[in-house]
Amino acid sequence: MKYSTSYKWIVAACWLMTGCYSRKSNEANIFHYNEFSGIASLDPAFAKSQSVMWPVHQLFNTLVEIDNSLQIIPSLARRWDISDDRTEFTFHLRTDVFFS
């Protein structure tokens, strides 16, 4: 069976266009996390085990963090002041972070 040249070009063009098709994924902004033992809570107040602490930390930023040298470093707080009697902490928040 012989095909005309124009038919071959149409088939080639269709084949090329289907190869360039890209479907937008709905999962672009979805974070998947699997925990074998399950996650007991996503409330930071109840994050007492490693299986809860890690996902909670991924969802919630903290005012300060601890670096690899176990030094306290800013996270959401730019800086902080501690009163002379060490009973009052005033955190100065970053201006480039938005809360909702």
C-alpha positions in Angstrom: 0.0 0.0 0.0 1.5 3.3 -1.0 0.8 6.6 0.8 1.0 10.0 -0.7 3.8 12.4 0.4 1.2 14.8 2.0 -0.3 12.0 4.0 3.2 11.2 5.4 3.7 14.8 6.4 0.4 14.9 8.2 1.2 11.8 10.1 4.7 13.1 11.0 3.3 16.5 12.1 0.7 14.8 14.3 3.3 12.5 15.8 5.6 15.5 16.6 2.8 17.6 18.1 1.7 14.8 20.5 5.3 14.5 21.6 5.4 18.2 22.6 2.2 18.0 24.6 2.6 18.5 28.3 -0.3 18.2 30.7 -0.2 20.6 33.6 0.2 18.6 36.8 -2.2 19.5 39.7 0.5 18.2 42.1 2.9 21.0 41.5 2.2 22.6 44.9 1.5 19.5 46.9 3.9 18.2 49.5 3.7 14.4 49.9 5.1 12.9 53.1 4.9 9.3 54.1 5.5 8.2 57.7 5.4 4.5 58.4 4.2 4.9 62.0 1.7 7.6 61.2 1.6 11.2 62.4 -0.1 11.6 65.7 -0.7 15.4 65.5 0.3 18.4 63.4 0.0 20.7 66.4 3.4 22.0 67.3 2.5 21.9 71.0 2.3 18.1 70.8 5.4 17.5 68.7 7.2 15.2 71.1 8.5 12.4 68.9 10.7 12.5 65.8 7.8 11.2 63.6 5.8 14.3 64.6 8.6 16.9 64.9 9.8 16.6 61.4 6.5 17.1 59.6 5.5 19.9 62.0 8.7 21.7 61.3 8.1 21.4 57.6 4.7 23.1 58.0 5.4 25.7 60.7 8.4 28.1 60.8 9.7 29.1 64.2 10.9 32.4 65.6 14.4 31.0 66.0 16.3 27.8 65.0 19.3 26.0 66.1 22.2 25.6 63.6 24.7 22.8 63.3 26.8 24.3 66.1 23.8 24.4 68.4 23.7 28.1 68.3 20.4 29.9 68.3 19.9 31.8 65.0 17.0 33.9 63.6 14.3 32.3 61.5 11.1 34.4 61.5 12.6 36.8 64.0 15.2 39.2 62.7 16.5 39.8 66.2 15.3 39.7 69.8 15.8 41.6 73.0 15.9 40.1 76.5 15.0 42.2 79.5 17.5 42.7 82.3 15.7 40.3 84.6 15.5 37.8 81.7 11.8 37.3 82.1 10.7 39.2 79.0 11.7 38.4 75.4 10.8 40.9 72.6 11.0 39.4 69.1 11.4 41.7 66.1 9.9 39.9 63.1 11.1 39.9 59.5 9.3 42.2 57.2 9.5 39.9 54.1 7.3 37.2 55.6 3.5 37.2 55.4 1.2 35.5 57.8 -2.2 34.1 57.1 
